[in-house]
Amino acid sequence: MNVVSVSKEWQKAEPKVAKIETISAPEPAAIPPAAGVSVLKRYGAVIFNILRALFPAALGLAIFVGLWAIVAHRSGLPGPMPTWNSALKLFSDPFYQRGPNDQGIGWNVLRSLSRVGMGFGLAAVIGIPLGFLIGRFAFLSKMMSPIISLLRPVSPLAWLPIGLYVFKEAQPAAIWVIFISSIWPMIINTAVGVTRIPQDYLNVARVLKLSEWKVFTKVLFPAVLPYMMTGVRLSIGVAWLVIVAAEMLTGGVGLGFWVWDEWNNLNVEHIIIAIFVVGIIGLLLEQLLLLLARRFDYAEK
Amino acid sequence: MKRYVQLENVQKVFETKKGRFVALRDINLSVHEGEFVSIIGHSGCGKSTLLNLITGLSTASDGVLLCAGREIAGPGPDRAVVFQNHSLLPWMSCFDNVYLAVERVFGAQESKTQLRQRTHDALKLVGLTDAAHKFPHEISGGMKQRVGIARALSMQPKVLLLDEPLGALDALTRAHLQDELAKLVAAIGCTTIMVTHDVDEAVLLSDRIVMMTNGPAATIGQILEIDIPRPRERLALAQDAHYLRLRGEVLRFLYGRQYIAA
């Protein structure tokens, strides 16, 4: 009986496809003048829609650049045009190497990203399993809760001296700062995800008497994944936020060091470029993770 | 006939902040093998609590619960459950949802091909062969419930437990699925206990209807034998005097002397 109801749903869906085909099919045929106009109109409508969608963002950016130009004119900061020209020159040779303190912007970006990757990766490897344990065992949750509440609000850079003292070197100290400041969102979100698993799913697991491993792979992990992804996204955000400050203090190659170096050179154009580079890379990381998170979002209705 | 599921002096007490809350008391019931028993009562009368005790998801405060001569110590695949809100895992296709259950029950002694065949058969039984690879959010509520039923039946349980299985569906889909459920259970012949609040559903499907008194401290008020021969035709029964008399009796119990404003 149900086969009927299934095929009904398919029938409902089919006409949509058919409509699209009938619209696009007649195009290549010998078009009478009236039809040509309608095609033009249709493309015009599409372009209009795209413009309408982009307009608010473009307007916002235009106002921003305008304000920047005015402020620059009054204060002597480099305006949009000089900065743009400087950026063109900078990005024309991103991977040059002239000694340890003068390397291309590409190297600086890559080194910063690799530090973030290492610190964040370590935080994920430790934070996510820890989050699962805290979420699963109430005792552990109560045990860890005061420690987390105490350490989480600490400013990331306060951890730097500890890192320098323990590791005696700048590079691992910077990674340590990224690690300790980006671990909290992953622990907390994973733990919250575990406690929010619908009882129904756990009941299914109990009625089936699934093995612990099956419960983890088939029920716990997929159910927690969306929460975990939120934690990962927040963590990456924090890590990227902290890296510039950490590198300013530790030196070496990296965006933060570069900003400080250009400040010492009084090359303000490069500082503004660095701000844009940091912002754009942060935006890209965020979008990438949002895309990844959408992949694991089960539209449960 | 053999007594298959047996409840003796079962009592369930919840310890709440306000003190002891007696949900169920003095429940005595035995269900024969192959019998279809419905439990009906007003909301909050503890009928789902009673089913959870048989499922093993919660434990009785007092009394004895037996299934096939053995004490019910916890949940297990010999007592398959169809939950009210289907409880399909949203990250798995319908096929994989059923396969998870099949693999658990038969995985040790059967090959992968056999397991897949079982899964396929179960979905075919409920008419969902075409939707096997869809995800739960891609199908209608009625279809989800069918998958839930397929999952339960695929385990070849000793007892099938239905917790208001059709309660969340619209009236037409519900009637449709009631008829199918009746056919499926008749074909498989497994012992079935169903919690419901739908009088017609209970009369149409059951061999006996267990009517619960209102809580707190709810218990079995009356057990009604439904001796209408099977297969039962919904349309023919709509005019049938005996059917109407039985239906009236359940209604009288629920809304007559029992009714207390909840």
Contacts between the chains, C-beta under 8 A, distances in Angstrom:
chain1	res1	chain2	res2	distance
A	1	B	127	6.1
A	1	B	176	7.0
A	1	B	180	6.7
A	2	B	126	6.9
A	2	B	127	3.3
A	2	B	128	6.4
A	2	B	143	7.2
A	2	B	146	6.6
A	2	B	180	7.9
A	3	B	127	5.5
A	3	B	129	7.7
A	3	B	130	6.7
A	5	B	140	7.7
A	5	B	142	7.6
A	5	B	143	7.7
A	6	B	127	7.9
A	6	B	128	7.7
A	6	B	130	5.0
A	6	B	131	6.0
A	6	B	143	7.8
A	7	B	130	7.9
A	9	B	140	7.7
A	200	B	83	6.2
A	200	B	85	6.2
A	200	B	87	4.2
A	201	B	87	6.8
A	201	B	89	6.2
A	203	B	57	6.0
A	203	B	75	7.9
A	203	B	81	7.7
A	203	B	83	7.0
A	203	B	87	6.7
A	204	B	83	7.7
A	204	B	87	5.2
A	204	B	89	7.0
A	206	B	57	6.4
A	206	B	74	7.8
A	206	B	75	4.6
A	207	B	55	6.6
A	207	B	57	7.4
A	207	B	75	4.7
A	207	B	76	7.5
A	207	B	77	7.0
A	207	B	79	7.5
A	207	B	80	7.1
A	207	B	81	5.2
A	208	B	77	5.8
A	208	B	100	6.9
A	208	B	101	5.7
A	208	B	104	4.8
A	208	B	155	7.9
A	209	B	75	6.7
A	209	B	76	5.5
A	209	B	77	6.0
A	209	B	104	7.0
A	210	B	100	7.7
A	210	B	104	6.2
A	214	B	100	7.8
A	214	B	104	7.6
A	218	B	89	6.9
A	218	B	92	7.5
A	218	B	100	6.2
A	219	B	89	6.7
A	222	B	89	7.2
A	222	B	91	4.2
A	223	B	91	7.9
A	298	B	90	4.0
A	298	B	91	5.3
A	298	B	135	7.6
A	298	B	137	6.8
A	299	B	90	7.9
A	299	B	137	4.7
A	300	B	90	4.6
A	300	B	136	7.6
A	300	B	137	6.0
A	301	B	137	5.5
